[in-house]
Amino acid sequence: MILPIQLFIWDANGTIFDDKDVSDMSRDAIFDHFGVARPNPAEWADRVSSNILDLYHSFGIPLSVSREEINRIRMEGYVKNINEVRVRDGARDLLWSFRGIGLFPYSALISAEVPAIIDILLRRFNIKNQLGIVIAGAWPKKRYLEKFVDSTGLPRRRIAYFGDTAEDVRISNELGLVSIGLVNPTSYSSVGAIMAENPDLAVVDMKDLSQRIAYFRQTSIGLNTDS
């Protein structure tokens, strides 16, 4: 099936940016700070979500710890290791391609990540000008995504959301968007968790995604969802 897409929305961490190792180190720093045993990586990958407060509390971080405190420690650990973050191979090419064909508004980024971290990453890798709209600190993620989608006036099945977590796929499906899951060894969620949410399309990397873009039109791309 070829799905015509007029707006392509990206997640940031684990999707545009290959940063799982850095994220894991900042996560472990949070558990170490509060003297709580680090979580099992596989269990974390099955349960990871943008609702970090409930997520960390469920793994033993004291209920008295706030979202702001978790974000502060995360940012310190993330920035400390930021030299290890990379842009995923092929992401730049896709961003430029979407901009060049007149998508509305070529590409957007919606992420629950700490806004300061997103700003640092976009500036560091000089890709902010390849995105039409950037929304960071988007939590609850579904509410932010729905508000933005509604503001475009586009049919929801003409909008794709591309993320690397089971939550990304689930939210996309609940909102009636075209859901694209990145099932890569360095995705934040496990492959099993992502596939359990039944994405419209699952890709292993940017090359895989680019090969699914079947044709170009003036204001849309054709996304091939056939296996």
N, C-alpha and C positions, 0 to 999 in steps of 0.2 A: 504494500500500500504506500502511495506517495502522499504525504501530508504537507499541504502548503503552509509555511510558517511566515508570519509577518513580524513577529517580535521574538527574539531569542534572549532569554534571561539566564544569566550564569550565577551559580554559587561561587564563592571565592576559595576558601581553604579546602584543599584536597581536590579541587576542580581546576580552576585556572592555576592555582599555586600548588606545587608538589611540596607539601610541608608537614606530612604526617609525623615524621620523626621529630621535628621541632615542636609540634603540638603535643606529642607524647611526652617530651621532656618537660614542657611547661606544665602539663597535667601532673606528672610525677612530683614536680616541685611543690605543687599545691598540697598533695597528700603528705609530702615530707614536712612541709611547714607546720601542718596541724598534727603531726605525729600519728597519722593514720596509714595503715598498710596500703601499699599501692595496689590498684585493681588488677585482676587478671586481664591481660590485653585482649584475649578473644571475647571475654564476656563484655568488656568495654565496647568493643567494635560492634557487638550485637545490640547494644543498648544506647549507643551515643545519640545525642540529640542536641538541638539548640537551646533546650530548657536546661541550662547548665546548673541552675540552683537545685532543682529536683534531682538531676543526674548525680551531682556530687554528693548530695545528702544521702541518696540511695546507696552510695558506696562507702558511707561511714563518716563523711565530713560533718562536723557538728551542725545541728539545725540553727544555731545562733550565728553561723557564718553567713554573711550577706553575698548577694550576687556581685556587688561592687568590690568586695574584698577578694573574691575569687578572680574577678577580672584584673584586679591590680597585680596579683601575684602571677597570673597567666601572662600579662603583658611584660612584666619584668623578665620572666623566663624565656618568652618568645623572642623578645628583642635581643637578649643575650646571645641567642643562637641563630639570629636571622641570616647570617652568612650562609647557612645551610639550606635556605629556602630557594627553590627554583620555580620558574614558570614552566608549566608542562610543555613538552615538545609539541609543537604544532598549534598551541593556543594563540600565539600572536598572529599566525597566518589566518586562522579562522576569524579572529576579531577584525582584522583588516578586510577580509573578504565580506563580512557582514556589513561593515561600514560602506564598502564600495558599491553595494547593490541597492542601497537606499531603503534598507529595512527601517521600520519605525520603532524606536529611534536608533537603528542599527543594532546595538546590543545594550542590555542593562545588567547591572550586578546588584543582587540583593543578598545580603549576608547578615547573620546574627553576630558576627565577629566584633570584637571591640573596635569602635570606629578609628581609634588612633592607630591600631595595627593595620587596618585596611588602608588608611591614608599612607602609612609608611611603605607598604608593599607596592601600592600603585605608583608612588613617586620613585621608589627605588628601581622598579622595573620599567618605568616610563610608559605605562599603558593606560593611564587615566584618560588620555585623549582618544583612545580607541573605544571608549564606552560612552554611550549617550547619557546614561543615568546611573548613579551609584548611590545605593542605600545601605548603610552599615548600621550595626547595632539593632538590626531588625528582629526584635523579639517581643511578643510571640511572632514567629516567622510567618505563619499562615495569615495572620491579620495584616501584616505589612504587605505580603505578596498580593493578597486579595485586593487591598486598597489600591495598590499600584496598577494591577491588572484592570480594575474597573475604571481607573482614571484614563486609560488609553482609548476606551471605546471600541476596542477590537474584539471580535468573537474569541472566546476562550480557547477554542480548538485551533486558533491561528497563532497561539502563543505557546512557546516551549520553555520549560524550566529544566536546566541541566545541573545536576548535583551529584554528590558522591556519598550520600547517606540514605538510609531507608526512609528517614523522615522527609527528605526532599522529594522522593518519589511519592510517598503517601500524601503529602500536602498537595502536590501537583495533581494527583488523581482526584482528590477530594474537591479541588477547585475546577476540575474539568479541563485542565491544561494538558498539553502533550508532555508527558513525563519521560525524561531521559536520565538513566542512571549510569554513572561511571563505575564499572566493576573492575577495578584495578587493584593490584596488591597494596598500593599506597592510598586507596580510598579510605575515608574515615570509618565507614561501615563495612562490615563483612559482605562478601559477595552473596552469601545466603540470605542475609537480612535485606539487602537491596532487592534481590530477585523475588523474595516473598511478598513484596509490595506490588509486583506485576507492572513494571515500567512499560510504557509504550515502546521504548527502545532502550537496549542495554549495549553500551560500547566499552571497549577495554582501554582505549586511548583516543587522542585527538585524530590520529590517522584514520582510525575506525570510524569516527564520527564524520570526518570530511568525506569519506567514501560513501557515506549514506546520503550526502547531499546530492541529490540526483540531477537537479537542474536549477538554473537561476532565472528569475524574472525581474522586472524592474523594481517591484516592491515586495517580493517574497522569495523564499527558497523552498525547494521541494525536498522533504525529508523522507527517505526510503526506510520504512519500518519492517520490510520483509527480512527474514533471517536468511 
